Amino acid sequence: MTGNLAEQLALLPEYFRGHLTLTFLSLVIGIVISLPLGVWAAQAPRIKRPLLILVSIIQTFPSLAILALVVAMLGGRIGSLPAIIALVLYSILPIVRNTVTGLENVAEEVVTAARGIGMSPRQVLTKVRIPLALPVIIAGIRTAAVWTVGLATLSTLVGASSFGNYIFTGLQTRNLLAVSVGSVAAASMAVILDSIIGGFQWLALNRNAGARSARYRAVKILVITGLTSVLGVSVYSSLPDEEVDIVIGGKGFTEQYIVAGTVEEVLQEAGFTTEQRLGLGTEVVFQATANNTIDVYLEYSGTVWSNLMNREDNPGREAVMSEVEAYIAAEHGMTNLARLGFQNLYALAMRREHAERLGIRSINDLKPFAAGLVAGGDLEFFGRPEWISLRDTYSIDFAEKLTFDTTLMYTAIAEEQVDIIAAYTTDGRVAEFDLVILEDPLNAIPPYDGFLAVSGDAMDDRLFVETLSSLAGKISDEVMRNANRLVDVENLPVSDGVRYIRDALAE
């Protein structure tokens, strides 16, 4: 077993418990909501069509959009609650639809016979229609279970622990082993849950003919054992965790993971207990910190300046930082505890040979060629004010703009699938892929000083403040770039990037 594999497997129990709990609770709540709705719709034709349309519309919403909307409606709250709400919404359609279909397909002569022997409408429903429709209803629950297991991986993006931690971290750090472990684990859980629910379906289909057979009894025992195990793990995982002193947040790319790991080690050495919630979107992590759900995370002055303050001017590095500090304090109760010393600027980058062939050294030089070039950006870039500022300042646009995961974006330009990308100046992959950063002579892109954004509640802890203040100005552009390179280029674990930073701090 390699060290990396051992490192990944050590995380498996935590991610397994988190993923199973999210899936099980969401599925149970979804069943509790969906079955009565399905029964109601099957008995009320006026309700059926509007209800099915409504749940179908919910299903068509992109899962990431649902998560973002739920977080916003909860006032920026992150963690399991928004994830469970989103998963419940996605589980409703197959259960409602199959419940309606199953009840409507019960033979009318059977229903008539039940009424003929004096059964009330409720008795007909509970003793005839639902039992006969049960296999179809369970088939819908099976579908919902598989969907929920898959979608639960996205809960990582709102701070809930799941197998998505493996997948998203692995994608960002080019750790295919982590991606593989997370994918196999999620697929295995889906198969196991589907098998357990499928056992219920088989029991329902054979409850009369096979109830006394050895096979029926064996399947019943297996199903009960499986369900009990799932329930036990979910209940155990739902118990309140030991409260930690500090929650460290982070966005979904390598630099964020490395700095979060560094902050965690520094705090733990000072005696704090910590928890990391990584892979969060900019708006999610910012609002969570403003709401004191997260205590500290790495933010950039340019992100706050452009995305949150909606500023398009660039008065200079120090002025931007000063106004950002004032804004987050006055509007959100947050503090810039430590300006770490490095900048991670957005920058347009091209393959060196391509740029030299076209004679492009700056963004100004792009003007004659931009309309014929294909550009790539990360998941946020082309929706950010920085791109709008670049576009308008230099009067350029591209023939096509493609959005990628960060890792795939660099692969795309290396393989000549795109001509230009929105790179990061502290990214070790710029040198690895022999890219050239285009100059920004008109300063369209604001400065991007990395700083530790801290919640109002965390600032009340004197030891916490003193501990992290020691990091101010200690991480240079070069140090951060080299730490990123270890993970992104040399494919080493994030812990190696953290160790590199710690060694640099000790010098």
RODO-2510 file (C-alpha; in nm, 4 decimals, decimal comma):
residues 507
     n   res          X          Y          Z
     1     m     0,0000     0,0000     0,0000
     2     t     0,1389     0,3345    -0,1006
     3     g     0,1446     0,6246     0,1371
     4     n    -0,1066     0,8084    -0,0774
     5     l    -0,3513     0,5198    -0,0753
     6     a    -0,3114     0,4848     0,2994
     7     e    -0,3842     0,8558     0,3334
     8     q    -0,7014     0,8241     0,1248
     9     l    -0,8290     0,5157     0,3066
    10     a    -0,7756     0,6841     0,6423
    11     l    -1,0429     0,9362     0,5383
    12     l    -1,2892     0,6668     0,4268
    13     p    -1,4777     0,6144     0,7574
    14     e    -1,5528     0,9866     0,7968
    15     y    -1,6648     1,0318     0,4371
    16     f    -1,8623     0,7056     0,4431
    17     r    -2,0575     0,8064     0,7523
    18     g    -2,1255     1,1517     0,6126
    19     h    -2,2389     1,0234     0,2721
    20     l    -2,4574     0,7472     0,4148
    21     t    -2,6236     0,9808     0,6622
    22     l    -2,7030     1,2376     0,3937
    23     t    -2,8414     0,9684     0,1639
    24     f    -3,0452     0,7821     0,4250
    25     l    -3,2000     1,0872     0,5910
    26     s    -3,2812     1,2461     0,2557
    27     l    -3,4385     0,9252     0,1271
    28     v    -3,6478     0,8712     0,4418
    29     i    -3,7734     1,2312     0,4390
    30     g    -3,8366     1,2045     0,0658
    31     i    -4,0455     0,8885     0,1165
    32     v    -4,2443     1,0470     0,4000
    33     i    -4,3261     1,3466     0,1785
    34     s    -4,3689     1,1688    -0,1541
    35     l    -4,5920     0,8724    -0,0625
    36     p    -4,8833     1,0839     0,0696
    37     l    -4,8474     1,3181    -0,2293
    38     g    -4,8565     1,0216    -0,4679
    39     v    -5,1608     0,8709    -0,2974
    40     w    -5,3356     1,2083    -0,3024
    41     a    -5,2588     1,2617    -0,6704
    42     a    -5,3799     0,9124    -0,7642
    43     q    -5,7148     0,9791    -0,5954
    44     a    -5,7578     1,3383    -0,7136
    45     p    -5,7245     1,3759    -1,0947
    46     r    -5,7316     1,7563    -1,0689
    47     i    -5,4246     1,7453    -0,8489
    48     k    -5,2273     1,4795    -1,0378
    49     r    -5,1166     1,6747    -1,3429
    50     p    -5,0117     1,9991    -1,1636
    51     l    -4,8275     1,7982    -0,8982
    52     l    -4,6377     1,5866    -1,1504
    53     i    -4,5477     1,8977    -1,3501
    54     l    -4,4208     2,0692    -1,0341
    55     v    -4,1981     1,7811    -0,9216
    56     s    -4,0732     1,7388    -1,2776
    57     i    -3,9750     2,1069    -1,2895
    58     i    -3,7816     2,0653    -0,9648
    59     q    -3,6013     1,7699    -1,1194
    60     t    -3,4956     1,9768    -1,4213
    61     f    -3,3192     2,2388    -1,2080
    62     p    -2,9418     2,1873    -1,2138
    63     s    -2,8343     2,0282    -0,8870
    64     l    -2,5716     2,2942    -0,8215
    65     a    -2,8333     2,5652    -0,8683
    66     i    -3,0630     2,3935    -0,6185
    67     l    -2,7811     2,3787    -0,3641
    68     a    -2,6949     2,7454    -0,4158
    69     l    -3,0596     2,8516    -0,3829
    70     v    -3,1089     2,6477    -0,0660
    71     v    -2,7954     2,7965     0,0936
    72     a    -2,9178     3,1456     0,0028
    73     m    -3,2662     3,0783     0,1453
    74     l    -3,1066     2,9565     0,4689
    75     g    -2,9197     3,2831     0,5054
    76     g    -2,5813     3,1455     0,4014
    77     r    -2,5968     2,8399     0,6255
    78     i    -2,3784     2,5529     0,5061
    79     g    -2,3340     2,1913     0,6053
    80     s    -2,5743     1,8986     0,6091
    81     l    -2,9034     2,0892     0,6277
    82     p    -2,8939     2,2555     0,2820
    83     a    -2,7565     1,9331     0,1317
    84     i    -3,0421     1,7253     0,2776
    85     i    -3,3065     1,9743     0,1599
    86     a    -3,1671     1,9661    -0,1941
    87     l    -3,1466     1,5858    -0,1981
    88     v    -3,5024     1,5523    -0,0691
    89     l    -3,6264     1,7736    -0,3520
    90     y    -3,4492     1,5520    -0,6055
    91     s    -3,5868     1,2300    -0,4542
    92     i    -3,9529     1,3312    -0,4800
    93     l    -4,0175     1,2815    -0,8535
    94     p    -3,9519     0,9061    -0,8959
    95     i    -4,1369     0,8154    -0,5760
    96     v    -4,4421     1,0303    -0,6514
    97     r    -4,4570     0,9167    -1,0141
    98     n    -4,4255     0,5469    -0,9319
    99     t    -4,6788     0,5751    -0,6497
   100     v    -4,9331     0,7286    -0,8871
   101     t    -4,8580     0,4727    -1,1600
   102     g    -4,8746     0,1781    -0,9209
   103     l    -5,2062     0,2808    -0,7676
   104     e    -5,3645     0,3598    -1,1045
   105     n    -5,2616     0,0235    -1,2502
   106     v    -5,4375    -0,1851    -0,9854
   107     a    -5,7036    -0,3874    -1,1710
   108     e    -6,0431    -0,2214    -1,1396
   109     e    -6,2181    -0,5585    -1,0928
   110     v    -6,0085    -0,6194    -0,7814
   111     v    -6,1099    -0,2810    -0,6407
   112     t    -6,4736    -0,3501    -0,7293
   113     a    -6,4587    -0,6869    -0,5545
   114     a    -6,3149    -0,5253    -0,2417
   115     r    -6,5961    -0,2727    -0,2361
   116     g    -6,8440    -0,5534    -0,2930
   117     i    -6,7466    -0,7286     0,0294
   118     g    -6,8044    -0,4097     0,2234
   119     m    -6,4613    -0,2469     0,2449
   120     s    -6,4562     0,1263     0,3072
   121     p    -6,2587     0,3546     0,0715
   122     r    -5,9785     0,3696     0,3278
   123     q    -5,9712    -0,0086     0,3597
   124     v    -5,9647    -0,0454    -0,0182
   125     l    -5,6674     0,1897    -0,0293
   126     t    -5,4666     0,0421     0,2581
   127     k    -5,5533    -0,3278     0,2222
   128     v    -5,5870    -0,3647    -0,1548
   129     r    -5,4475    -0,0853    -0,3707
   130     i    -5,1293     0,0007    -0,1807
   131     p    -5,0253    -0,3651    -0,1229
   132     l    -5,0767    -0,4446    -0,4917
   133     a    -4,8951    -0,1264    -0,6003
   134     l    -4,6101    -0,1800    -0,3548
   135     p    -4,3611    -0,3376    -0,6016
   136     v    -4,4008    -0,0405    -0,8377
   137     i    -4,3702     0,2075    -0,5499
   138     i    -4,0545     0,0372    -0,4265
   139     a    -3,9092     0,0559    -0,7787
   140     g    -3,9457     0,4340    -0,7566
   141     i    -3,7725     0,4341    -0,4191
   142     r    -3,4871     0,2320    -0,5713
   143     t    -3,4454     0,4925    -0,8430
   144     a    -3,4530     0,7736    -0,5866
   145     a    -3,1925     0,5953    -0,3732
   146     v    -2,9449     0,5609    -0,6604
   147     w    -2,9982     0,9227    -0,7652
   148     t    -2,9515     1,0426    -0,4088
   149     v    -2,6252     0,8534    -0,3614
   150     g    -2,4855     1,0100    -0,6780
   151     l    -2,6061     1,3629    -0,6080
   152     a    -2,4857     1,3495    -0,2466
   153     t    -2,1296     1,3841    -0,3766
   154     l    -2,2151     1,7463    -0,4610
   155     s    -2,2860     1,8189    -0,0941
   156     t    -1,9129     1,8813    -0,0528
   157     l    -1,9684     2,2132    -0,2295
   158     v    -2,1834     2,3353     0,0617
   159     g    -1,9612     2,2061     0,3393
   160     a    -2,1154     1,8648     0,4074
   161     s    -1,8855     1,5639     0,4330
   162     s    -1,9324     1,2999     0,1629
   163     f    -1,7457     1,0967    -0,0967
   164     g    -1,7480     1,4199    -0,2950
   165     n    -1,4561     1,5309    -0,0757
   166     y    -1,2491     1,2658    -0,2503
   167     i    -1,3712     1,3565    -0,5964
   168     f    -1,3465     1,7349    -0,5874
   169     t    -1,0171     1,7429    -0,4008
   170     g    -0,8768     1,4827    -0,6366
   171     l    -0,9860     1,6747    -0,9453
   172     q    -0,8323     1,9976    -0,8216
   173     t    -0,5042     1,8383    -0,7143
   174     r    -0,4760     1,5940    -1,0075
   175     n    -0,4983     1,3051    -0,7614
   176     l    -0,6688     1,0380    -0,9689
   177     l    -0,6375     0,7902    -0,6833
   178     a    -0,8595     1,0097    -0,4640
   179     v    -1,1104     1,0470    -0,7480
   180     s    -1,1104     0,6696    -0,7986
   181     v    -1,1570     0,5923    -0,4294
   182     g    -1,4480     0,8367    -0,4053
   183     s    -1,6139     0,7117    -0,7229
   184     v    -1,5811     0,3437    -0,6313
   185     a    -1,7081     0,4122    -0,2798
   186     a    -2,0133     0,6021    -0,4079
   187     a    -2,0902     0,3352    -0,6693
   188     s    -2,0565     0,0596    -0,4075
   189     m    -2,2941     0,2384    -0,1718
   190     a    -2,5479     0,2821    -0,4529
   191     v    -2,5311    -0,0901    -0,5356
   192     i    -2,5692    -0,1923    -0,1706
   193     l    -2,8669     0,0367    -0,1056
   194     d    -3,0297    -0,0664    -0,4328
   195     s    -2,9848    -0,4314    -0,3347
   196     i    -3,1430    -0,3773     0,0077
   197     i    -3,4424    -0,1931    -0,1379
   198     g    -3,4580    -0,4499    -0,4200
   199     g    -3,4856    -0,7159    -0,1501
   200     f    -3,7923    -0,5380    -0,0154
   201     q    -3,9336    -0,5324    -0,3666
   202     w    -3,8783    -0,9079    -0,4077
   203     l    -4,0420    -0,9752    -0,0718
   204     a    -4,3431    -0,7672    -0,1745
   205     l    -4,3774    -0,9562    -0,5034
   206     n    -4,3492    -1,2968    -0,3367
   207     r    -4,5242    -1,2306    -0,0079
   208     n    -4,8056    -1,4773    -0,0814
   209     a    -4,6485    -1,7566    -0,2833
   210     g    -4,3114    -1,7699    -0,1099
   211     a    -4,3735    -1,6522     0,2444
   212     r    -4,3009    -1,9938     0,3920
   213     s    -4,0043    -2,0885     0,1736
   214     a    -3,6446    -2,1005     0,2963
   215     r    -3,5391    -1,8532     0,0271
   216     y    -3,8038    -1,6023     0,1360
   217     r    -3,6890    -1,6269     0,4971
   218     a    -3,3231    -1,5900     0,3964
   219     v    -3,3926    -1,2804     0,1860
   220     k    -3,5998    -1,1336     0,4690
   221     i    -3,3139    -1,1832     0,7148
   222     l    -3,0628    -1,0262     0,4760
   223     v    -3,2866    -0,7275     0,4085
   224     i    -3,3558    -0,6674     0,7775
   225     t    -2,9858    -0,7010     0,8596
   226     g    -2,8887    -0,4574     0,5841
   227     l    -3,1523    -0,2050     0,6818
   228     t    -3,0584    -0,2302     1,0486
   229     s    -2,6932    -0,1717     0,9637
   230     v    -2,7725     0,1335     0,7508
   231     l    -3,0027     0,2712     1,0192
   232     g    -2,7444     0,2106     1,2918
   233     v    -2,4639     0,3849     1,1045
   234     s    -2,6900     0,6762     1,0148
   235     v    -2,8110     0,7216     1,3728
   236     y    -2,4543     0,7006     1,5022
   237     s    -2,3341     0,9519     1,2441
   238     s    -2,6204     1,1866     1,3272
   239     l    -2,5154     1,2124     1,6902
   240     p    -2,3584     1,5498     1,7703
   241     d    -1,9884     1,5500     1,6947
   242     e    -1,7415     1,6635     1,9528
   243     e    -1,7495     2,0398     1,9288
   244     v    -1,4381     2,1906     1,7723
   245     d    -1,2862     2,5252     1,8550
   246     i    -1,2249     2,6509     1,5019
   247     v    -1,3862     2,5749     1,1647
   248     i    -1,1536     2,6446     0,8704
   249     g    -1,3150     2,7086     0,5336
   250     g    -1,1740     2,6988     0,1834
   251     k    -1,2617     2,7215    -0,1837
   252     g    -1,2154     2,4417    -0,4330
   253     f    -0,8592     2,4609    -0,5601
   254     t    -0,5123     2,3541    -0,4534
   255     e    -0,3893     2,6794    -0,2997
   256     q    -0,6926     2,6929    -0,0744
   257     y    -0,6346     2,3362     0,0451
   258     i    -0,2689     2,4054     0,1205
   259     v    -0,3319     2,7277     0,3127
   260     a    -0,6213     2,5688     0,5040
   261     g    -0,3936     2,2798     0,6015
   262     t    -0,1229     2,5225     0,7118
   263     v    -0,3679     2,7240     0,9211
   264     e    -0,4972     2,4022     1,0771
   265     e    -0,1516     2,2828     1,1796
   266     v    -0,0592     2,6206     1,3275
   267     l    -0,3817     2,6314     1,5275
   268     q    -0,3527     2,2725     1,6467
   269     e    -0,0010     2,3380     1,7725
   270     a    -0,1485     2,6236     1,9752
   271     g    -0,3941     2,3822     2,1354
   272     f    -0,7074     2,4390     1,9259
   273     t    -0,9279     2,1617     1,7919
   274     t    -1,0174     2,2221     1,4280
   275     e    -1,2360     2,1109     1,1402
   276     q    -1,1950     2,1846     0,7685
   277     r    -1,4799     2,2545     0,5266
   278     l    -1,3270     2,2850     0,1827
   279     g    -1,4400     2,2968    -0,1795
   280     l    -1,6887     2,5798    -0,1178
   281     g    -1,7883     2,8466    -0,3667
   282     t    -1,6788     3,2067    -0,3150
   283     e    -2,0212     3,3362    -0,2139
   284     v    -2,0911     3,0337     0,0071
   285     v    -1,7699     3,0533     0,2094
   286     f    -1,7907     3,4329     0,2418
   287     q    -2,1482     3,4288     0,3715
   288     a    -2,0747     3,1354     0,6029
   289     t    -1,7904     3,3343     0,7582
   290     a    -2,0045     3,6459     0,7862
   291     n    -2,2635     3,4306     0,9668
   292     n    -1,9984     3,2802     1,1994
   293     t    -2,0474     2,9283     1,0615
   294     i    -1,6838     2,9354     0,9439
   295     d    -1,4158     3,1035     1,1536
   296     v    -1,1341     3,1623     0,9045
   297     y    -1,0526     3,1093     0,5377
   298     l    -0,8200     3,2374     0,2653
   299     e    -0,9711     3,5204     0,0635
   300     y    -0,8316     3,7544    -0,2007
   301     s    -0,8657     4,1325    -0,2094
   302     g    -0,9562     4,1328    -0,5799
   303     t    -1,2382     3,8837    -0,5295
   304     v    -1,4051     4,0981    -0,2646
   305     w    -1,3357     4,4150    -0,4654
   306     s    -1,4892     4,2869    -0,7897
   307     n    -1,7476     4,0286    -0,6871
   308     l    -1,8837     4,1672    -0,3628
   309     m    -1,8149     4,5396    -0,3784
   310     n    -1,8867     4,5516    -0,7542
   311     r    -1,5923     4,7810    -0,8132
   312     e    -1,4433     4,8043    -1,1615
   313     d    -1,1697     5,0608    -1,0978
   314     n    -0,8176     4,9841    -0,9781
   315     p    -0,6751     5,2492    -0,7448
   316     g    -0,3723     5,0331    -0,6600
   317     r    -0,2781     4,7443    -0,4365
   318     e    -0,2728     4,9250    -0,1031
   319     a    -0,5869     5,1272    -0,1682
   320     v    -0,7810     4,8186    -0,2730
   321     m    -0,6724     4,6280     0,0370
   322     s    -0,7617     4,9177     0,2651
   323     e    -1,1098     4,9575     0,1185
   324     v    -1,1704     4,5813     0,1230
   325     e    -1,0803     4,5704     0,4933
   326     a    -1,3210     4,8532     0,5686
   327     y    -1,5990     4,6917     0,3634
   328     i    -1,5877     4,3440     0,5195
   329     a    -1,5722     4,4965     0,8675
   330     a    -1,8561     4,7442     0,8237
   331     e    -2,0905     4,5316     0,6121
   332     h    -2,0203     4,1770     0,7340
   333     g    -1,8467     4,1978     1,0708
   334     m    -1,5354     4,0240     0,9338
   335     t    -1,1698     4,1088     0,9771
   336     n    -0,8538     4,0830     0,7691
   337     l    -0,6456     3,9150     1,0368
   338     a    -0,3327     3,8525     0,8318
   339     r    -0,2226     3,9630     0,4870
   340     l    -0,0135     3,6592     0,4002
   341     g     0,2304     3,8203     0,1571
   342     f     0,1448     3,6685    -0,1814
   343     q    -0,0828     3,7666    -0,4661
   344     n    -0,2734     3,5165    -0,6781
   345     l    -0,3787     3,7280    -0,9730
   346     y    -0,6043     3,6277    -1,2552
   347     a    -0,3991     3,6564    -1,5739
   348     l    -0,4455     3,5633    -1,9383
   349     a    -0,1921     3,3014    -2,0447
   350     m    -0,0973     3,1438    -2,3776
   351     r     0,1364     2,8676    -2,4902
   352     r     0,4739     3,0357    -2,5316
   353     e     0,5277     2,9185    -2,8905
   354     h     0,1795     3,0339    -2,9879
   355     a     0,2221     3,3781    -2,8298
   356     e     0,5650     3,4249    -2,9899
   357     r     0,4375     3,3157    -3,3305
   358     l     0,1606     3,5778    -3,3175
   359     g     0,3837     3,8395    -3,1535
   360     i     0,1611     3,8702    -2,8449
   361     r     0,3189     3,9982    -2,5246
   362     s     0,0336     4,1918    -2,3647
   363     i    -0,3456     4,1882    -2,3655
   364     n    -0,3315     4,4899    -2,5974
   365     d    -0,1602     4,2718    -2,8551
   366     l    -0,4587     4,0357    -2,8540
   367     k    -0,6916     4,2796    -3,0284
   368     p    -0,6236     4,1717    -3,3905
   369     f    -0,6487     3,8007    -3,3008
   370     a    -0,9029     3,7687    -3,0187
   371     a    -1,2072     3,7173    -3,2414
   372     g    -1,0471     3,4026    -3,3846
   373     l    -0,9237     3,2494    -3,0561
   374     v    -1,0866     2,9976    -2,8223
   375     a    -1,0543     3,0893    -2,4534
   376     g    -1,0820     2,8718    -2,1456
   377     g    -1,1642     2,9776    -1,7915
   378     d    -1,2400     2,8229    -1,4565
   379     l    -1,5955     2,7650    -1,3368
   380     e    -1,6349     3,1284    -1,2312
   381     f    -1,4199     3,3427    -1,4570
   382     f    -1,6490     3,4341    -1,7473
   383     g    -1,9227     3,5287    -1,5037
   384     r    -1,6963     3,7442    -1,2890
   385     p    -1,6536     4,1220    -1,3091
   386     e    -1,2823     4,0717    -1,3843
   387     w    -1,3646     3,9274    -1,7266
   388     i    -1,6120     4,2060    -1,8009
   389     s    -1,3476     4,4616    -1,7037
   390     l    -1,0880     4,2935    -1,9276
   391     r    -1,3315     4,2705    -2,2166
   392     d    -1,4419     4,6327    -2,1952
   393     t    -1,1040     4,7858    -2,1092
   394     y    -0,9277     4,6224    -2,4026
   395     s    -1,2294     4,5932    -2,6362
   396     i    -1,1714     4,2219    -2,6925
   397     d    -1,3826     3,9112    -2,7025
   398     f    -1,3146     3,5565    -2,8134
   399     a    -1,4672     3,3338    -3,0780
   400     e    -1,5609     3,0821    -2,8111
   401     k    -1,5394     3,0785    -2,4319
   402     l    -1,5237     2,7389    -2,2631
   403     t    -1,5564     2,6662    -1,8920
   404     f    -1,3464     2,3978    -1,7243
   405     d    -1,2512     2,2547    -1,3922
   406     t    -0,9177     2,4197    -1,3118
   407     t    -0,7119     2,1075    -1,3713
   408     l    -0,8818     2,0346    -1,7020
   409     m    -0,8354     2,3971    -1,8085
   410     y    -0,4570     2,3598    -1,8011
   411     t    -0,4816     2,0258    -1,9778
   412     a    -0,6955     2,1875    -2,2476
   413     i    -0,4393     2,4555    -2,3313
   414     a    -0,1511     2,2083    -2,3180
   415     e    -0,3352     1,9870    -2,5693
   416     e    -0,4230     2,2906    -2,7863
   417     q    -0,7960     2,2552    -2,7319
   418     v    -0,8015     2,6237    -2,6336
   419     d    -0,5700     2,9085    -2,7317
   420     i    -0,5746     3,1146    -2,4144
   421     i    -0,6780     3,0623    -2,0514
   422     a    -0,7473     3,2636    -1,7382
   423     a    -0,4558     3,1372    -1,5295
   424     y    -0,3393     3,2153    -1,1766
   425     t    -0,0045     3,3794    -1,1139
   426     t     0,0846     3,1517    -0,8196
   427     d     0,0001     2,8356    -1,0122
   428     g     0,3004     2,6091    -1,0686
   429     r     0,1384     2,4752    -1,3852
   430     v     0,2116     2,7998    -1,5707
   431     a     0,5815     2,7083    -1,5857
   432     e     0,5155     2,3348    -1,6194
   433     f     0,3137     2,3823    -1,9402
   434     d     0,5467     2,6579    -2,0679
   435     l     0,2790     2,9262    -2,0652
   436     v     0,3477     3,2972    -2,0904
   437     i     0,1514     3,5453    -1,8810
   438     l     0,0265     3,8371    -2,0901
   439     e     0,0949     4,1807    -1,9450
   440     d    -0,1983     4,3928    -1,8295
   441     p    -0,0705     4,7473    -1,9070
   442     l    -0,4092     4,9130    -1,8384
   443     n    -0,4468     4,7408    -1,4977
   444     a    -0,7879     4,5987    -1,5804
   445     i    -0,7406     4,3190    -1,3275
   446     p    -0,7350     4,4358    -0,9643
   447     p    -0,4711     4,3187    -0,7142
   448     y    -0,5305     3,9831    -0,5471
   449     d    -0,3587     3,9857    -0,2092
   450     g    -0,4242     3,6672    -0,0141
   451     f    -0,5483     3,7345     0,3386
   452     l    -0,7112     3,5450     0,6242
   453     a    -1,0749     3,6512     0,6504
   454     v    -1,1995     3,5912     1,0039
   455     s    -1,5509     3,5901     1,1501
   456     g    -1,6602     3,8339     1,4170
   457     d    -1,6969     3,5627     1,6817
   458     a    -1,3493     3,4193     1,6173
   459     m    -1,1913     3,7613     1,6644
   460     d    -1,3012     3,7502     2,0283
   461     d    -1,0482     3,4717     2,0953
   462     r    -0,7211     3,6412     2,1853
   463     l    -0,5049     3,3273     2,1471
   464     f    -0,6567     3,2552     1,8046
   465     v    -0,5822     3,6101     1,6900
   466     e    -0,2252     3,6013     1,8204
   467     t    -0,1595     3,2596     1,6655
   468     l    -0,2701     3,3437     1,3122
   469     s    -0,1341     3,6986     1,3188
   470     s     0,2104     3,5382     1,3161
   471     l     0,1504     3,4341     0,9521
   472     a     0,1266     3,7932     0,8271
   473     g     0,3694     3,8595     0,5405
   474     k     0,5344     3,5172     0,5756
   475     i     0,4247     3,3464     0,2518
   476     s     0,5789     3,4955    -0,0616
   477     d     0,4642     3,4506    -0,4209
   478     e     0,7534     3,2112    -0,4805
   479     v     0,6819     3,0014    -0,1719
   480     m     0,3128     2,9709    -0,2585
   481     r     0,3916     2,8900    -0,6226
   482     n     0,6369     2,6154    -0,5237
   483     a     0,3901     2,4645    -0,2759
   484     n     0,1205     2,4586    -0,5446
   485     r     0,3663     2,3013    -0,7892
   486     l     0,4360     2,0096    -0,5560
   487     v     0,0685     1,9157    -0,5640
   488     d    -0,0395     2,0199    -0,9132
   489     v     0,2720     1,9224    -1,1097
   490     e     0,4509     1,6578    -0,9059
   491     n     0,1212     1,4991    -0,7940
   492     l     0,2211     1,4906    -0,4279
   493     p    -0,0431     1,4980    -0,1511
   494     v    -0,1660     1,8316    -0,0176
   495     s     0,0150     1,7495     0,3056
   496     d     0,3462     1,7861     0,1186
   497     g     0,2464     2,1360     0,0083
   498     v     0,1595     2,2179     0,3693
   499     r     0,4951     2,0824     0,4847
   500     y     0,6750     2,3000     0,2298
   501     i     0,4993     2,6117     0,3624
   502     r     0,5746     2,5143     0,7235
   503     d     0,9418     2,4669     0,6393
   504     a     0,9489     2,8099     0,4725
   505     l     0,7852     2,9658     0,7798
   506     a     1,0481     2,8098     1,0040
   507     e     1,3405     2,9605     0,8130
***
